[in-house]
Amino acid sequence: MLANTLAEYFTKGGPIMYPIALVAIIQAAVIAERGIFWILLGRRRDTAQLEGTLGAMENSDFKSAVARTRESTDPILRMIFHGLTHVHGSLQGALQVAAGQEIKRAGRFMVLIDTCITLAPLLGLLGTVTGIMGSFQKMGESSIAGAMTEIQGGIGEALIATAAGLGLAILGVFFLNIYNEMLEKLKFDLETAATNVEVMVTKARQEGFDTAAFRRETATRNA
């Protein structure tokens, strides 16, 4: 029943419904892909391991911290591992690079959702214009009764196309805001963890721990 109704509206919406349908397919695919990504990311987050890693660093036990983060799939722990084992450049720079990679991975394809949100109502508006233009064009070729039918058909086509475009945009905004909120939370967690690592490494240096030598040694082992 629902499929038949949608097919009927699709047909009545005119030719502009085909590009609108393409936008809908792209948007649905990206929304589903990002949803799966965030679900899997949530399962990979390991709060207990993160607390243990930060506790080890607080006690200047960086070997234990590296061991805890080595095989982790948690983006926060991956960033910490990269910072502790990256021998080239500064610790801050290594953490920023690792955090940037995690943020880029989390924000992938978001521009497509944003594009669909912008494009869908514009296509709907284009369908409105073409539908009304078509109805007025056919008015001159029909009788009075036929003209009324053409006007009704053109208005119906315009409204269907507009509704479809606006519906896609509303749905896209809903999911875009959810994913943006998740992305902002991930950024905050990365920044917080990076700040904690820098503070603890600075503290270890002040206490005489040679962090540069440790990072060179760890990098050699990883190689």
C-alpha positions in Angstrom: 0.0 0.0 0.0 2.7 2.5 1.0 4.9 1.5 -1.9 2.0 2.0 -4.3 1.2 5.4 -2.8 4.9 6.5 -3.0 5.1 5.3 -6.6 1.9 7.2 -7.5 3.3 10.5 -5.9 6.6 9.9 -7.6 4.9 9.7 -11.0 2.7 12.7 -10.4 5.7 14.8 -9.2 7.1 15.1 -12.7 10.6 14.6 -14.2 12.2 16.5 -11.4 11.5 13.6 -9.0 14.3 11.6 -10.6 17.1 13.9 -9.5 15.3 14.3 -6.1 15.3 10.5 -5.8 19.0 10.4 -6.6 19.6 12.9 -3.8 17.5 10.8 -1.5 19.5 7.7 -2.2 22.8 9.5 -1.6 21.6 11.0 1.6 20.2 7.8 2.9 23.4 5.9 2.1 25.6 8.5 3.9 23.3 8.7 6.9 23.3 4.9 7.2 27.1 4.7 6.8 27.7 7.4 9.4 25.2 5.8 11.8 27.1 2.5 11.6 30.4 4.3 12.0 29.3 6.0 15.2 27.7 2.8 16.6 31.0 0.9 16.1 33.0 3.8 17.5 30.9 3.8 20.6 31.6 0.2 21.1 35.4 0.7 20.6 35.5 3.4 23.3 37.3 2.0 26.4 36.9 4.3 29.4 38.5 1.9 31.8 41.6 1.5 29.6 41.8 5.2 29.2 41.7 5.8 32.9 44.4 3.2 33.4 46.6 4.7 30.8 46.3 8.2 32.3 47.0 6.8 35.7 50.1 5.0 34.4 51.4 8.3 32.9 50.6 10.2 36.1 53.0 7.8 37.8 55.6 8.3 35.0 55.1 4.7 33.9 55.1 5.4 30.2 56.0 1.9 29.2 52.8 0.6 30.7 50.9 3.5 29.0 52.4 2.5 25.6 51.6 -1.2 26.3 47.9 -0.3 27.1 47.4 1.7 24.0 49.4 -0.3 21.5 46.6 -2.4 20.0 43.7 -0.3 21.0 40.9 0.7 18.5 39.7 3.5 20.8 40.5 6.8 18.9 41.6 8.5 22.1 44.0 5.7 23.0 45.3 5.6 19.4 46.1 9.3 19.7 47.9 8.8 23.0 50.0 5.9 21.5 51.0 8.1 18.5 52.0 10.9 20.8 54.1 8.7 23.1 55.9 6.8 20.3 56.3 9.5 17.7 60.0 10.4 17.9 60.0 13.1 15.2 58.8 16.6 16.2 57.2 17.7 19.4 54.8 15.8 21.5 52.1 18.5 21.0 52.6 18.2 17.2 52.3 14.4 17.3 49.1 14.6 19.3 47.6 17.2 17.0 48.4 15.1 13.9 46.8 12.0 15.5 43.8 13.9 16.7 43.4 15.5 13.2 43.3 12.0 11.6 40.7 10.8 14.0 38.5 13.9 13.5 38.9 13.6 9.7 37.8 10.0 9.9 34.8 10.9 12.0 33.7 13.8 9.8 34.0 11.9 6.5 31.1 12.3 4.1 29.4 15.0 6.3 29.7 17.4 3.4 27.5 15.2 1.3 24.7 15.4 3.8 25.1 19.2 3.9 25.0 19.3 0.1 21.9 17.1 0.0 20.2 19.4 2.5 20.9 22.4 0.2 20.2 20.7 -3.1 16.9 18.9 -2.2 14.7 22.0 -1.6 16.3 23.8 -4.6 15.3 20.8 -6.8 11.8 21.0 -5.2 11.6 24.6 -6.1 12.7 23.9 -9.6 9.9 21.3 -9.8 7.5 23.9 -8.7 8.5 26.3 -11.4 8.5 23.7 -14.2 5.2 22.2 -13.0 3.5 25.6 -13.1 5.1 26.5 -16.4 4.0 23.3 -18.0 0.4 23.7 -16.8 0.2 27.2 -18.3 1.7 26.1 -21.5 -0.9 23.4 -21.9 -3.7 25.7 -21.0 -3.6 27.4 -24.4 -3.9 24.0 -26.1 -6.9 22.8 -24.2 -10.6 23.7 -23.7 -11.7 25.5 -20.5 -12.5 22.2 -18.8 -9.2 20.8 -20.0 -7.4 23.9 -18.8 -8.7 23.4 -15.3 -7.5 19.8 -15.3 -4.0 20.9 -16.5 -3.8 23.6 -13.9 -4.7 21.1 -11.1 -2.1 18.7 -12.5 0.6 21.3 -12.7 -0.1 22.5 -9.1 -0.1 19.0 -7.9 3.2 18.3 -9.5 4.7 21.5 -8.1 3.5 20.7 -4.5 4.7 17.1 -4.6 8.2 18.1 -5.8 8.3 20.9 -3.2 7.2 18.6 -0.4 9.7 15.9 -1.4 12.6 18.4 -1.5 11.7 19.9 1.9 11.1 16.5 3.5 14.6 15.4 2.4 16.1 18.6 3.8 14.4 18.3 7.1 15.5 14.7 7.5 19.0 15.6 6.5 19.2 18.5 9.0 18.1 16.2 11.8 20.8 13.6 11.2 23.5 16.3 10.4 22.9 17.9 13.8 23.1 14.6 15.6 26.4 13.7 13.9 27.8 17.1 14.4 27.1 16.9 18.1 28.9 13.5 18.2 31.8 14.9 16.3 32.1 17.9 18.7 32.1 15.5 21.7 34.9 13.5 20.1 36.9 16.6 19.5 36.4 17.6 23.1 37.5 14.2 24.4 40.6 14.3 22.1 41.5 17.8 23.2 41.0 16.8 26.9 43.1 13.7 26.6 45.9 15.5 24.7 46.0 18.2 27.3 46.3 15.6 30.1 49.1 13.8 28.2 51.1 17.1 27.8 50.6 18.0 31.5 51.8 14.6 32.6 54.8 14.5 30.3 55.8 18.0 31.4 55.5 16.8 35.0 57.7 13.7 34.3 60.3 15.9 32.6 60.4 18.2 35.6 61.0 15.1 37.8 64.0 14.1 35.7 62.4 11.5 33.3 64.0 11.6 29.9 60.9 11.4 27.7 62.8 12.1 24.5 65.0 9.1 25.0 62.0 7.0 25.9 60.2 8.0 22.7 63.3 7.2 20.6 63.5 3.8 22.3 59.8 3.1 21.8 59.9 4.2 18.2 62.9 1.9 17.5 61.0 -1.1 19.0 57.9 -0.3 17.0 60.0 -0.1 13.8 
